[in-house]
Amino acid sequence: MSLRRQVALAVGYAFSPIQLIPSFIPVLGLLDDVAILSAGMRVALWLTPSGVLTACRERAAVVAEDRETRWPESHARRRRGLASYGGA
């Protein structure tokens, strides 16, 4: 079974009105959704080639680092904008 199909089935099950344990049952209904989604995510990670995962992790690290360096600037700009409206 392909990776996309596996992920689509896991997400489709979560949104499907037909489930093994109905969602209106207090704990078990939600627990079964969490179990299916987490199993789907594990299978997706297992089926994804390691080169793709490495490239995505490197790209995410660059984006996170860029966000950390730009955050104070955007935060200060937001504070100035709020101050001009008298909100801060």
WOZI-V530634 format. One record per helix or strand of 3 or more residues. SS is the DSSP state (helix for helix, strand for strand). FROM is the first residue (numbers start at 1). TO is the last residue. If there is no record, write none. Layout:
ss:SS from:FROM to:TO
ss:SS from:FROM to:TO
This chain:
ss:helix from:3 to:15
ss:helix from:28 to:47
ss:helix from:50 to:84
